[in-house]
């Protein structure tokens, strides 16, 4: 337990920030998992519908500091290329 008022405040702030980050990270992971499931089942129409909201979720995660912009670019690129290969077949 913190012994100083400032340490107590920092503890409260950390808990609040952690809750926000966890929520944002969960939303991001859920969106990516849904899209990957659609890709795995080779459902091209479903994958095409899920791609824009997933990319939006990734972009929001960048803005909120949950994921690095280069990692986000990598995710977006790979997911988009997987969806494109599904639609090309």
PyMOL Python script that loads the backbone (N, CA, C, O; Angstrom):
from pymol import cmd

cmd.read_pdbstr("""\
ATOM      1  N   UNK A   1       0.844  -1.188   0.000  1.00  0.00           N
ATOM      2  CA  UNK A   1       0.000   0.000   0.000  1.00  0.00           C
ATOM      3  C   UNK A   1       0.886   1.247   0.000  1.00  0.00           C
ATOM      4  O   UNK A   1       1.935   1.268   0.645  1.00  0.00           O
ATOM      5  N   UNK A   2       0.468   2.272  -0.715  1.00  0.00           N
ATOM      6  CA  UNK A   2       1.239   3.510  -0.740  1.00  0.00           C
ATOM      7  C   UNK A   2       1.150   4.243   0.592  1.00  0.00           C
ATOM      8  O   UNK A   2       0.131   4.213   1.282  1.00  0.00           O
ATOM      9  N   UNK A   3       2.251   4.898   0.925  1.00  0.00           N
ATOM     10  CA  UNK A   3       2.320   5.613   2.209  1.00  0.00           C
ATOM     11  C   UNK A   3       2.156   7.118   2.064  1.00  0.00           C
ATOM     12  O   UNK A   3       1.934   7.812   3.056  1.00  0.00           O
ATOM     13  N   UNK A   4       2.263   7.628   0.849  1.00  0.00           N
ATOM     14  CA  UNK A   4       2.166   9.063   0.626  1.00  0.00           C
ATOM     15  C   UNK A   4       0.918   9.372  -0.191  1.00  0.00           C
ATOM     16  O   UNK A   4       0.414   8.534  -0.939  1.00  0.00           O
ATOM     17  N   UNK A   5       0.440  10.592  -0.025  1.00  0.00           N
ATOM     18  CA  UNK A   5      -0.759  11.018  -0.748  1.00  0.00           C
ATOM     19  C   UNK A   5      -0.515  10.962  -2.254  1.00  0.00           C
ATOM     20  O   UNK A   5      -1.379  10.532  -3.019  1.00  0.00           O
ATOM     21  N   UNK A   6       0.672  11.403  -2.668  1.00  0.00           N
ATOM     22  CA  UNK A   6       0.976  11.401  -4.100  1.00  0.00           C
ATOM     23  C   UNK A   6       1.055   9.972  -4.645  1.00  0.00           C
ATOM     24  O   UNK A   6       0.663   9.722  -5.785  1.00  0.00           O
ATOM     25  N   UNK A   7       1.555   9.045  -3.843  1.00  0.00           N
ATOM     26  CA  UNK A   7       1.627   7.647  -4.269  1.00  0.00           C
ATOM     27  C   UNK A   7       0.229   7.039  -4.356  1.00  0.00           C
ATOM     28  O   UNK A   7      -0.049   6.222  -5.233  1.00  0.00           O
ATOM     29  N   UNK A   8      -0.646   7.445  -3.439  1.00  0.00           N
ATOM     30  CA  UNK A   8      -2.035   6.971  -3.479  1.00  0.00           C
ATOM     31  C   UNK A   8      -2.722   7.467  -4.752  1.00  0.00           C
ATOM     32  O   UNK A   8      -3.444   6.724  -5.417  1.00  0.00           O
ATOM     33  N   UNK A   9      -2.479   8.746  -5.076  1.00  0.00           N
ATOM     34  CA  UNK A   9      -3.077   9.310  -6.280  1.00  0.00           C
ATOM     35  C   UNK A   9      -2.539   8.601  -7.523  1.00  0.00           C
ATOM     36  O   UNK A   9      -3.299   8.276  -8.435  1.00  0.00           O
ATOM     37  N   UNK A  10      -1.244   8.366  -7.554  1.00  0.00           N
ATOM     38  CA  UNK A  10      -0.646   7.676  -8.689  1.00  0.00           C
ATOM     39  C   UNK A  10      -1.240   6.270  -8.828  1.00  0.00           C
ATOM     40  O   UNK A  10      -1.447   5.789  -9.941  1.00  0.00           O
ATOM     41  N   UNK A  11      -1.508   5.623  -7.709  1.00  0.00           N
ATOM     42  CA  UNK A  11      -2.122   4.290  -7.718  1.00  0.00           C
ATOM     43  C   UNK A  11      -3.521   4.347  -8.323  1.00  0.00           C
ATOM     44  O   UNK A  11      -3.893   3.481  -9.115  1.00  0.00           O
ATOM     45  N   UNK A  12      -4.298   5.367  -7.953  1.00  0.00           N
ATOM     46  CA  UNK A  12      -5.646   5.534  -8.509  1.00  0.00           C
ATOM     47  C   UNK A  12      -5.573   5.806 -10.014  1.00  0.00           C
ATOM     48  O   UNK A  12      -6.342   5.239 -10.791  1.00  0.00           O
ATOM     49  N   UNK A  13      -4.649   6.673 -10.415  1.00  0.00           N
ATOM     50  CA  UNK A  13      -4.517   7.010 -11.830  1.00  0.00           C
ATOM     51  C   UNK A  13      -4.102   5.793 -12.661  1.00  0.00           C
ATOM     52  O   UNK A  13      -4.591   5.584 -13.771  1.00  0.00           O
ATOM     53  N   UNK A  14      -3.196   5.002 -12.101  1.00  0.00           N
ATOM     54  CA  UNK A  14      -2.729   3.807 -12.800  1.00  0.00           C
ATOM     55  C   UNK A  14      -3.858   2.814 -12.983  1.00  0.00           C
ATOM     56  O   UNK A  14      -3.988   2.213 -14.049  1.00  0.00           O
ATOM     57  N   UNK A  15      -4.674   2.632 -11.961  1.00  0.00           N
ATOM     58  CA  UNK A  15      -5.795   1.695 -12.051  1.00  0.00           C
ATOM     59  C   UNK A  15      -6.802   2.153 -13.111  1.00  0.00           C
ATOM     60  O   UNK A  15      -7.318   1.341 -13.879  1.00  0.00           O
ATOM     61  N   UNK A  16      -7.074   3.455 -13.142  1.00  0.00           N
ATOM     62  CA  UNK A  16      -8.016   4.006 -14.119  1.00  0.00           C
ATOM     63  C   UNK A  16      -7.489   3.826 -15.546  1.00  0.00           C
ATOM     64  O   UNK A  16      -8.213   3.397 -16.444  1.00  0.00           O
ATOM     65  N   UNK A  17      -6.207   4.166 -15.727  1.00  0.00           N
ATOM     66  CA  UNK A  17      -5.571   4.079 -17.040  1.00  0.00           C
ATOM     67  C   UNK A  17      -5.527   2.631 -17.518  1.00  0.00           C
ATOM     68  O   UNK A  17      -5.739   2.342 -18.696  1.00  0.00           O
ATOM     69  N   UNK A  18      -5.245   1.720 -16.571  1.00  0.00           N
ATOM     70  CA  UNK A  18      -5.172   0.303 -16.889  1.00  0.00           C
ATOM     71  C   UNK A  18      -6.525  -0.213 -17.369  1.00  0.00           C
ATOM     72  O   UNK A  18      -6.593  -1.012 -18.303  1.00  0.00           O
ATOM     73  N   UNK A  19      -7.592   0.241 -16.735  1.00  0.00           N
ATOM     74  CA  UNK A  19      -8.940  -0.184 -17.136  1.00  0.00           C
ATOM     75  C   UNK A  19      -9.260   0.300 -18.549  1.00  0.00           C
ATOM     76  O   UNK A  19      -9.824  -0.444 -19.351  1.00  0.00           O
ATOM     77  N   UNK A  20      -8.903   1.540 -18.849  1.00  0.00           N
ATOM     78  CA  UNK A  20      -9.159   2.095 -20.181  1.00  0.00           C
ATOM     79  C   UNK A  20      -8.351   1.344 -21.236  1.00  0.00           C
ATOM     80  O   UNK A  20      -8.876   0.974 -22.287  1.00  0.00           O
ATOM     81  N   UNK A  21      -7.066   1.121 -20.944  1.00  0.00           N
ATOM     82  CA  UNK A  21      -6.212   0.413 -21.904  1.00  0.00           C
ATOM     83  C   UNK A  21      -6.698  -1.008 -22.136  1.00  0.00           C
ATOM     84  O   UNK A  21      -6.676  -1.496 -23.266  1.00  0.00           O
ATOM     85  N   UNK A  22      -7.137  -1.673 -21.075  1.00  0.00           N
ATOM     86  CA  UNK A  22      -7.634  -3.047 -21.211  1.00  0.00           C
ATOM     87  C   UNK A  22      -8.867  -3.084 -22.099  1.00  0.00           C
ATOM     88  O   UNK A  22      -8.996  -3.972 -22.942  1.00  0.00           O
ATOM     89  N   UNK A  23      -9.766  -2.138 -21.921  1.00  0.00           N
ATOM     90  CA  UNK A  23     -10.979  -2.062 -22.738  1.00  0.00           C
ATOM     91  C   UNK A  23     -10.633  -1.868 -24.208  1.00  0.00           C
ATOM     92  O   UNK A  23     -11.171  -2.553 -25.078  1.00  0.00           O
ATOM     93  N   UNK A  24      -9.737  -0.935 -24.474  1.00  0.00           N
ATOM     94  CA  UNK A  24      -9.358  -0.658 -25.861  1.00  0.00           C
ATOM     95  C   UNK A  24      -8.635  -1.836 -26.491  1.00  0.00           C
ATOM     96  O   UNK A  24      -8.872  -2.157 -27.656  1.00  0.00           O
ATOM     97  N   UNK A  25      -7.760  -2.482 -25.740  1.00  0.00           N
ATOM     98  CA  UNK A  25      -7.027  -3.640 -26.245  1.00  0.00           C
ATOM     99  C   UNK A  25      -7.989  -4.800 -26.550  1.00  0.00           C
ATOM    100  O   UNK A  25      -7.823  -5.513 -27.539  1.00  0.00           O
ATOM    101  N   UNK A  26      -8.990  -4.972 -25.685  1.00  0.00           N
ATOM    102  CA  UNK A  26      -9.973  -6.034 -25.892  1.00  0.00           C
ATOM    103  C   UNK A  26     -10.775  -5.795 -27.159  1.00  0.00           C
ATOM    104  O   UNK A  26     -10.999  -6.725 -27.934  1.00  0.00           O
ATOM    105  N   UNK A  27     -11.212  -4.558 -27.382  1.00  0.00           N
ATOM    106  CA  UNK A  27     -11.970  -4.228 -28.597  1.00  0.00           C
ATOM    107  C   UNK A  27     -11.145  -4.514 -29.850  1.00  0.00           C
ATOM    108  O   UNK A  27     -11.652  -5.046 -30.837  1.00  0.00           O
ATOM    109  N   UNK A  28      -9.866  -4.151 -29.789  1.00  0.00           N
ATOM    110  CA  UNK A  28      -8.973  -4.375 -30.926  1.00  0.00           C
ATOM    111  C   UNK A  28      -8.818  -5.867 -31.196  1.00  0.00           C
ATOM    112  O   UNK A  28      -8.958  -6.310 -32.336  1.00  0.00           O
ATOM    113  N   UNK A  29      -8.531  -6.635 -30.164  1.00  0.00           N
ATOM    114  CA  UNK A  29      -8.313  -8.069 -30.333  1.00  0.00           C
ATOM    115  C   UNK A  29      -9.572  -8.773 -30.832  1.00  0.00           C
ATOM    116  O   UNK A  29      -9.489  -9.684 -31.656  1.00  0.00           O
ATOM    117  N   UNK A  30     -10.727  -8.360 -30.340  1.00  0.00           N
ATOM    118  CA  UNK A  30     -11.985  -8.970 -30.774  1.00  0.00           C
ATOM    119  C   UNK A  30     -12.232  -8.726 -32.257  1.00  0.00           C
ATOM    120  O   UNK A  30     -12.630  -9.635 -32.985  1.00  0.00           O
ATOM    121  N   UNK A  31     -11.993  -7.494 -32.699  1.00  0.00           N
ATOM    122  CA  UNK A  31     -12.206  -7.161 -34.109  1.00  0.00           C
ATOM    123  C   UNK A  31     -11.268  -7.977 -34.996  1.00  0.00           C
ATOM    124  O   UNK A  31     -11.685  -8.493 -36.033  1.00  0.00           O
ATOM    125  N   UNK A  32     -10.012  -8.093 -34.591  1.00  0.00           N
ATOM    126  CA  UNK A  32      -9.039  -8.844 -35.386  1.00  0.00           C
ATOM    127  C   UNK A  32      -9.400 -10.324 -35.412  1.00  0.00           C
ATOM    128  O   UNK A  32      -9.292 -10.974 -36.452  1.00  0.00           O
ATOM    129  N   UNK A  33      -9.830 -10.861 -34.263  1.00  0.00           N
ATOM    130  CA  UNK A  33     -10.199 -12.283 -34.206  1.00  0.00           C
ATOM    131  C   UNK A  33     -11.396 -12.589 -35.099  1.00  0.00           C
ATOM    132  O   UNK A  33     -11.423 -13.627 -35.761  1.00  0.00           O
ATOM    133  N   UNK A  34     -12.386 -11.698 -35.125  1.00  0.00           N
ATOM    134  CA  UNK A  34     -13.557 -11.912 -35.980  1.00  0.00           C
ATOM    135  C   UNK A  34     -13.153 -11.958 -37.450  1.00  0.00           C
ATOM    136  O   UNK A  34     -13.613 -12.812 -38.207  1.00  0.00           O
ATOM    137  N   UNK A  35     -12.285 -11.025 -37.841  1.00  0.00           N
ATOM    138  CA  UNK A  35     -11.843 -10.988 -39.235  1.00  0.00           C
ATOM    139  C   UNK A  35     -11.015 -12.222 -39.563  1.00  0.00           C
ATOM    140  O   UNK A  35     -11.181 -12.810 -40.632  1.00  0.00           O
ATOM    141  N   UNK A  36     -10.137 -12.619 -38.672  1.00  0.00           N
ATOM    142  CA  UNK A  36      -9.313 -13.810 -38.919  1.00  0.00           C
ATOM    143  C   UNK A  36     -10.174 -15.071 -39.008  1.00  0.00           C
ATOM    144  O   UNK A  36      -9.870 -15.980 -39.781  1.00  0.00           O
ATOM    145  N   UNK A  37     -11.239 -15.124 -38.224  1.00  0.00           N
ATOM    146  CA  UNK A  37     -12.147 -16.278 -38.288  1.00  0.00           C
ATOM    147  C   UNK A  37     -12.833 -16.332 -39.640  1.00  0.00           C
ATOM    148  O   UNK A  37     -12.989 -17.407 -40.218  1.00  0.00           O
ATOM    149  N   UNK A  38     -13.248 -15.169 -40.151  1.00  0.00           N
ATOM    150  CA  UNK A  38     -13.886 -15.119 -41.466  1.00  0.00           C
ATOM    151  C   UNK A  38     -12.902 -15.527 -42.555  1.00  0.00           C
ATOM    152  O   UNK A  38     -13.276 -16.198 -43.516  1.00  0.00           O
ATOM    153  N   UNK A  39     -11.656 -15.124 -42.404  1.00  0.00           N
ATOM    154  CA  UNK A  39     -10.622 -15.493 -43.380  1.00  0.00           C
ATOM    155  C   UNK A  39     -10.360 -17.003 -43.311  1.00  0.00           C
ATOM    156  O   UNK A  39     -10.202 -17.663 -44.338  1.00  0.00           O
ATOM    157  N   UNK A  40     -10.317 -17.533 -42.094  1.00  0.00           N
ATOM    158  CA  UNK A  40     -10.037 -18.966 -41.916  1.00  0.00           C
ATOM    159  C   UNK A  40     -11.131 -19.839 -42.518  1.00  0.00           C
ATOM    160  O   UNK A  40     -10.855 -20.922 -43.034  1.00  0.00           O
ATOM    161  N   UNK A  41     -12.373 -19.363 -42.450  1.00  0.00           N
ATOM    162  CA  UNK A  41     -13.481 -20.139 -43.026  1.00  0.00           C
ATOM    163  C   UNK A  41     -13.645 -19.873 -44.523  1.00  0.00           C
ATOM    164  O   UNK A  41     -14.545 -20.416 -45.165  1.00  0.00           O
ATOM    165  N   UNK A  42     -12.764 -19.030 -45.068  1.00  0.00           N
ATOM    166  CA  UNK A  42     -12.769 -18.673 -46.485  1.00  0.00           C
ATOM    167  C   UNK A  42     -14.087 -18.042 -46.925  1.00  0.00           C
ATOM    168  O   UNK A  42     -14.552 -18.243 -48.047  1.00  0.00           O
ATOM    169  N   UNK A  43     -14.672 -17.275 -46.012  1.00  0.00           N
ATOM    170  CA  UNK A  43     -15.914 -16.570 -46.295  1.00  0.00           C
ATOM    171  C   UNK A  43     -15.561 -15.166 -46.801  1.00  0.00           C
ATOM    172  O   UNK A  43     -15.380 -14.244 -46.005  1.00  0.00           O
ATOM    173  N   UNK A  44     -15.466 -15.011 -48.111  1.00  0.00           N
ATOM    174  CA  UNK A  44     -14.977 -13.767 -48.714  1.00  0.00           C
ATOM    175  C   UNK A  44     -15.904 -12.587 -48.439  1.00  0.00           C
ATOM    176  O   UNK A  44     -15.433 -11.493 -48.130  1.00  0.00           O
ATOM    177  N   UNK A  45     -17.218 -12.798 -48.549  1.00  0.00           N
ATOM    178  CA  UNK A  45     -18.143 -11.675 -48.356  1.00  0.00           C
ATOM    179  C   UNK A  45     -18.113 -11.186 -46.911  1.00  0.00           C
ATOM    180  O   UNK A  45     -18.130  -9.981 -46.660  1.00  0.00           O
ATOM    181  N   UNK A  46     -18.068 -12.104 -45.977  1.00  0.00           N
ATOM    182  CA  UNK A  46     -18.004 -11.729 -44.565  1.00  0.00           C
ATOM    183  C   UNK A  46     -16.691 -11.019 -44.254  1.00  0.00           C
ATOM    184  O   UNK A  46     -16.667 -10.041 -43.505  1.00  0.00           O
ATOM    185  N   UNK A  47     -15.606 -11.513 -44.829  1.00  0.00           N
ATOM    186  CA  UNK A  47     -14.298 -10.896 -44.594  1.00  0.00           C
ATOM    187  C   UNK A  47     -14.260  -9.478 -45.149  1.00  0.00           C
ATOM    188  O   UNK A  47     -13.697  -8.576 -44.527  1.00  0.00           O
ATOM    189  N   UNK A  48     -14.862  -9.282 -46.325  1.00  0.00           N
ATOM    190  CA  UNK A  48     -14.891  -7.941 -46.914  1.00  0.00           C
ATOM    191  C   UNK A  48     -15.711  -6.980 -46.063  1.00  0.00           C
ATOM    192  O   UNK A  48     -15.375  -5.800 -45.958  1.00  0.00           O
ATOM    193  N   UNK A  49     -16.779  -7.477 -45.457  1.00  0.00           N
ATOM    194  CA  UNK A  49     -17.610  -6.625 -44.601  1.00  0.00           C
ATOM    195  C   UNK A  49     -16.895  -6.278 -43.302  1.00  0.00           C
ATOM    196  O   UNK A  49     -17.062  -5.180 -42.772  1.00  0.00           O
ATOM    197  N   UNK A  50     -16.105  -7.205 -42.794  1.00  0.00           N
ATOM    198  CA  UNK A  50     -15.432  -6.999 -41.505  1.00  0.00           C
ATOM    199  C   UNK A  50     -14.136  -6.200 -41.625  1.00  0.00           C
ATOM    200  O   UNK A  50     -13.650  -5.666 -40.628  1.00  0.00           O
ATOM    201  N   UNK A  51     -13.576  -6.111 -42.817  1.00  0.00           N
ATOM    202  CA  UNK A  51     -12.288  -5.428 -42.974  1.00  0.00           C
ATOM    203  C   UNK A  51     -12.330  -3.941 -42.605  1.00  0.00           C
ATOM    204  O   UNK A  51     -11.485  -3.509 -41.821  1.00  0.00           O
ATOM    205  N   UNK A  52     -13.267  -3.133 -43.123  1.00  0.00           N
ATOM    206  CA  UNK A  52     -13.260  -1.707 -42.758  1.00  0.00           C
ATOM    207  C   UNK A  52     -13.419  -1.435 -41.259  1.00  0.00           C
ATOM    208  O   UNK A  52     -12.684  -0.605 -40.725  1.00  0.00           O
ATOM    209  N   UNK A  53     -14.357  -2.106 -40.548  1.00  0.00           N
ATOM    210  CA  UNK A  53     -14.432  -1.835 -39.110  1.00  0.00           C
ATOM    211  C   UNK A  53     -13.193  -2.298 -38.347  1.00  0.00           C
ATOM    212  O   UNK A  53     -12.838  -1.710 -37.326  1.00  0.00           O
ATOM    213  N   UNK A  54     -12.538  -3.344 -38.836  1.00  0.00           N
ATOM    214  CA  UNK A  54     -11.323  -3.813 -38.180  1.00  0.00           C
ATOM    215  C   UNK A  54     -10.195  -2.805 -38.371  1.00  0.00           C
ATOM    216  O   UNK A  54      -9.450  -2.514 -37.435  1.00  0.00           O
ATOM    217  N   UNK A  55     -10.075  -2.283 -39.565  1.00  0.00           N
ATOM    218  CA  UNK A  55      -9.048  -1.268 -39.817  1.00  0.00           C
ATOM    219  C   UNK A  55      -9.335  -0.024 -38.988  1.00  0.00           C
ATOM    220  O   UNK A  55      -8.414   0.613 -38.477  1.00  0.00           O
ATOM    221  N   UNK A  56     -10.603   0.321 -38.855  1.00  0.00           N
ATOM    222  CA  UNK A  56     -10.980   1.454 -38.013  1.00  0.00           C
ATOM    223  C   UNK A  56     -10.599   1.204 -36.550  1.00  0.00           C
ATOM    224  O   UNK A  56     -10.108   2.106 -35.871  1.00  0.00           O
ATOM    225  N   UNK A  57     -10.825  -0.010 -36.073  1.00  0.00           N
ATOM    226  CA  UNK A  57     -10.469  -0.351 -34.690  1.00  0.00           C
ATOM    227  C   UNK A  57      -8.961  -0.271 -34.484  1.00  0.00           C
ATOM    228  O   UNK A  57      -8.493   0.172 -33.435  1.00  0.00           O
ATOM    229  N   UNK A  58      -8.205  -0.702 -35.489  1.00  0.00           N
ATOM    230  CA  UNK A  58      -6.746  -0.621 -35.405  1.00  0.00           C
ATOM    231  C   UNK A  58      -6.303   0.832 -35.351  1.00  0.00           C
ATOM    232  O   UNK A  58      -5.428   1.186 -34.562  1.00  0.00           O
ATOM    233  N   UNK A  59      -6.904   1.678 -36.191  1.00  0.00           N
ATOM    234  CA  UNK A  59      -6.554   3.101 -36.200  1.00  0.00           C
ATOM    235  C   UNK A  59      -6.892   3.764 -34.862  1.00  0.00           C
ATOM    236  O   UNK A  59      -6.133   4.601 -34.374  1.00  0.00           O
ATOM    237  N   UNK A  60      -8.014   3.395 -34.280  1.00  0.00           N
ATOM    238  CA  UNK A  60      -8.383   3.951 -32.977  1.00  0.00           C
ATOM    239  C   UNK A  60      -7.401   3.503 -31.902  1.00  0.00           C
ATOM    240  O   UNK A  60      -7.084   4.261 -30.986  1.00  0.00           O
ATOM    241  N   UNK A  61      -6.927   2.276 -32.017  1.00  0.00           N
ATOM    242  CA  UNK A  61      -5.955   1.770 -31.046  1.00  0.00           C
ATOM    243  C   UNK A  61      -4.640   2.541 -31.140  1.00  0.00           C
ATOM    244  O   UNK A  61      -3.966   2.748 -30.131  1.00  0.00           O
ATOM    245  N   UNK A  62      -4.279   2.961 -32.341  1.00  0.00           N
ATOM    246  CA  UNK A  62      -3.074   3.789 -32.508  1.00  0.00           C
ATOM    247  C   UNK A  62      -3.264   5.111 -31.773  1.00  0.00           C
ATOM    248  O   UNK A  62      -2.394   5.540 -31.015  1.00  0.00           O
ATOM    249  N   UNK A  63      -4.403   5.748 -32.003  1.00  0.00           N
ATOM    250  CA  UNK A  63      -4.676   7.053 -31.396  1.00  0.00           C
ATOM    251  C   UNK A  63      -4.686   6.990 -29.881  1.00  0.00           C
ATOM    252  O   UNK A  63      -4.290   7.947 -29.215  1.00  0.00           O
ATOM    253  N   UNK A  64      -5.135   5.869 -29.331  1.00  0.00           N
ATOM    254  CA  UNK A  64      -5.235   5.735 -27.883  1.00  0.00           C
ATOM    255  C   UNK A  64      -3.957   5.197 -27.263  1.00  0.00           C
ATOM    256  O   UNK A  64      -3.876   5.042 -26.044  1.00  0.00           O
ATOM    257  N   UNK A  65      -2.953   4.910 -28.095  1.00  0.00           N
ATOM    258  CA  UNK A  65      -1.661   4.482 -27.572  1.00  0.00           C
ATOM    259  C   UNK A  65      -1.613   3.016 -27.158  1.00  0.00           C
ATOM    260  O   UNK A  65      -0.729   2.612 -26.401  1.00  0.00           O
ATOM    261  N   UNK A  66      -2.552   2.223 -27.647  1.00  0.00           N
ATOM    262  CA  UNK A  66      -2.592   0.809 -27.280  1.00  0.00           C
ATOM    263  C   UNK A  66      -1.591   0.018 -28.109  1.00  0.00           C
ATOM    264  O   UNK A  66      -1.006  -0.950 -27.622  1.00  0.00           O
ATOM    265  N   UNK A  67      -1.390   0.425 -29.359  1.00  0.00           N
ATOM    266  CA  UNK A  67      -0.543  -0.315 -30.284  1.00  0.00           C
ATOM    267  C   UNK A  67       0.328   0.686 -31.043  1.00  0.00           C
ATOM    268  O   UNK A  67      -0.108   1.801 -31.330  1.00  0.00           O
ATOM    269  N   UNK A  68       1.545   0.290 -31.363  1.00  0.00           N
ATOM    270  CA  UNK A  68       2.463   1.166 -32.098  1.00  0.00           C
ATOM    271  C   UNK A  68       2.012   1.275 -33.551  1.00  0.00           C
ATOM    272  O   UNK A  68       1.431   0.339 -34.099  1.00  0.00           O
ATOM    273  N   UNK A  69       2.279   2.410 -34.163  1.00  0.00           N
ATOM    274  CA  UNK A  69       1.786   2.645 -35.520  1.00  0.00           C
ATOM    275  C   UNK A  69       2.392   1.682 -36.536  1.00  0.00           C
ATOM    276  O   UNK A  69       1.730   1.317 -37.507  1.00  0.00           O
ATOM    277  N   UNK A  70       3.622   1.273 -36.332  1.00  0.00           N
ATOM    278  CA  UNK A  70       4.229   0.315 -37.264  1.00  0.00           C
ATOM    279  C   UNK A  70       3.598  -1.070 -37.113  1.00  0.00           C
ATOM    280  O   UNK A  70       3.382  -1.770 -38.103  1.00  0.00           O
ATOM    281  N   UNK A  71       3.309  -1.455 -35.892  1.00  0.00           N
ATOM    282  CA  UNK A  71       2.635  -2.737 -35.660  1.00  0.00           C
ATOM    283  C   UNK A  71       1.238  -2.696 -36.270  1.00  0.00           C
ATOM    284  O   UNK A  71       0.780  -3.680 -36.850  1.00  0.00           O
ATOM    285  N   UNK A  72       0.570  -1.564 -36.139  1.00  0.00           N
ATOM    286  CA  UNK A  72      -0.765  -1.407 -36.711  1.00  0.00           C
ATOM    287  C   UNK A  72      -0.706  -1.495 -38.233  1.00  0.00           C
ATOM    288  O   UNK A  72      -1.558  -2.129 -38.856  1.00  0.00           O
ATOM    289  N   UNK A  73       0.287  -0.868 -38.821  1.00  0.00           N
ATOM    290  CA  UNK A  73       0.438  -0.918 -40.274  1.00  0.00           C
ATOM    291  C   UNK A  73       0.674  -2.349 -40.730  1.00  0.00           C
ATOM    292  O   UNK A  73       0.156  -2.774 -41.763  1.00  0.00           O
ATOM    293  N   UNK A  74       1.452  -3.085 -39.960  1.00  0.00           N
ATOM    294  CA  UNK A  74       1.718  -4.490 -40.286  1.00  0.00           C
ATOM    295  C   UNK A  74       0.436  -5.314 -40.236  1.00  0.00           C
ATOM    296  O   UNK A  74       0.171  -6.117 -41.131  1.00  0.00           O
ATOM    297  N   UNK A  75      -0.367  -5.111 -39.172  1.00  0.00           N
ATOM    298  CA  UNK A  75      -1.634  -5.827 -39.046  1.00  0.00           C
ATOM    299  C   UNK A  75      -2.556  -5.497 -40.216  1.00  0.00           C
ATOM    300  O   UNK A  75      -3.120  -6.396 -40.840  1.00  0.00           O
ATOM    301  N   UNK A  76      -2.707  -4.215 -40.509  1.00  0.00           N
ATOM    302  CA  UNK A  76      -3.604  -3.791 -41.583  1.00  0.00           C
ATOM    303  C   UNK A  76      -3.168  -4.367 -42.927  1.00  0.00           C
ATOM    304  O   UNK A  76      -3.996  -4.828 -43.713  1.00  0.00           O
ATOM    305  N   UNK A  77      -1.875  -4.337 -43.181  1.00  0.00           N
ATOM    306  CA  UNK A  77      -1.356  -4.838 -44.444  1.00  0.00           C
ATOM    307  C   UNK A  77      -1.608  -6.330 -44.593  1.00  0.00           C
ATOM    308  O   UNK A  77      -2.066  -6.781 -45.643  1.00  0.00           O
ATOM    309  N   UNK A  78      -1.311  -7.094 -43.554  1.00  0.00           N
ATOM    310  CA  UNK A  78      -1.472  -8.544 -43.638  1.00  0.00           C
ATOM    311  C   UNK A  78      -2.938  -8.943 -43.751  1.00  0.00           C
ATOM    312  O   UNK A  78      -3.295  -9.815 -44.543  1.00  0.00           O
ATOM    313  N   UNK A  79      -3.783  -8.297 -42.951  1.00  0.00           N
ATOM    314  CA  UNK A  79      -5.210  -8.635 -43.010  1.00  0.00           C
ATOM    315  C   UNK A  79      -5.795  -8.284 -44.370  1.00  0.00           C
ATOM    316  O   UNK A  79      -6.575  -9.051 -44.934  1.00  0.00           O
ATOM    317  N   UNK A  80      -5.417  -7.124 -44.893  1.00  0.00           N
ATOM    318  CA  UNK A  80      -5.924  -6.693 -46.200  1.00  0.00           C
ATOM    319  C   UNK A  80      -5.471  -7.647 -47.301  1.00  0.00           C
ATOM    320  O   UNK A  80      -6.246  -7.990 -48.193  1.00  0.00           O
ATOM    321  N   UNK A  81      -4.214  -8.072 -47.232  1.00  0.00           N
ATOM    322  CA  UNK A  81      -3.729  -8.986 -48.274  1.00  0.00           C
ATOM    323  C   UNK A  81      -4.411 -10.345 -48.183  1.00  0.00           C
ATOM    324  O   UNK A  81      -4.653 -10.977 -49.211  1.00  0.00           O
ATOM    325  N   UNK A  82      -4.726 -10.807 -46.976  1.00  0.00           N
ATOM    326  CA  UNK A  82      -5.449 -12.065 -46.830  1.00  0.00           C
ATOM    327  C   UNK A  82      -6.871 -11.948 -47.421  1.00  0.00           C
ATOM    328  O   UNK A  82      -7.346 -12.855 -48.104  1.00  0.00           O
ATOM    329  N   UNK A  83      -7.524 -10.835 -47.148  1.00  0.00           N
ATOM    330  CA  UNK A  83      -8.875 -10.638 -47.684  1.00  0.00           C
ATOM    331  C   UNK A  83      -8.822 -10.531 -49.204  1.00  0.00           C
ATOM    332  O   UNK A  83      -9.688 -11.062 -49.899  1.00  0.00           O
ATOM    333  N   UNK A  84      -7.802  -9.844 -49.720  1.00  0.00           N
ATOM    334  CA  UNK A  84      -7.676  -9.711 -51.168  1.00  0.00           C
ATOM    335  C   UNK A  84      -7.435 -11.043 -51.860  1.00  0.00           C
ATOM    336  O   UNK A  84      -7.937 -11.274 -52.960  1.00  0.00           O
ATOM    337  N   UNK A  85      -6.670 -11.920 -51.223  1.00  0.00           N
ATOM    338  CA  UNK A  85      -6.447 -13.233 -51.835  1.00  0.00           C
ATOM    339  C   UNK A  85      -7.722 -14.065 -51.833  1.00  0.00           C
ATOM    340  O   UNK A  85      -7.954 -14.864 -52.740  1.00  0.00           O
ATOM    341  N   UNK A  86      -8.553 -13.870 -50.796  1.00  0.00           N
ATOM    342  CA  UNK A  86      -9.853 -14.584 -50.747  1.00  0.00           C
ATOM    343  C   UNK A  86     -10.755 -14.126 -51.880  1.00  0.00           C
ATOM    344  O   UNK A  86     -11.395 -14.945 -52.539  1.00  0.00           O
ATOM    345  N   UNK A  87     -10.808 -12.831 -52.106  1.00  0.00           N
ATOM    346  CA  UNK A  87     -11.717 -12.290 -53.118  1.00  0.00           C
ATOM    347  C   UNK A  87     -11.213 -12.554 -54.531  1.00  0.00           C
ATOM    348  O   UNK A  87     -11.997 -12.581 -55.480  1.00  0.00           O
ATOM    349  N   UNK A  88      -9.899 -12.750 -54.671  1.00  0.00           N
ATOM    350  CA  UNK A  88      -9.348 -13.021 -56.012  1.00  0.00           C
ATOM    351  C   UNK A  88      -9.690 -14.412 -56.491  1.00  0.00           C
ATOM    352  O   UNK A  88      -9.742 -14.665 -57.695  1.00  0.00           O
ATOM    353  N   UNK A  89      -9.923 -15.318 -55.555  1.00  0.00           N
ATOM    354  CA  UNK A  89     -10.214 -16.717 -55.943  1.00  0.00           C
ATOM    355  C   UNK A  89     -11.625 -16.886 -56.415  1.00  0.00           C
ATOM    356  O   UNK A  89     -12.028 -17.993 -56.776  1.00  0.00           O
TER     357      UNK A  89
END
""", "prot")
cmd.dss("prot")
cmd.show_as("cartoon", "prot")
cmd.util.cbc("prot")
cmd.orient("prot")
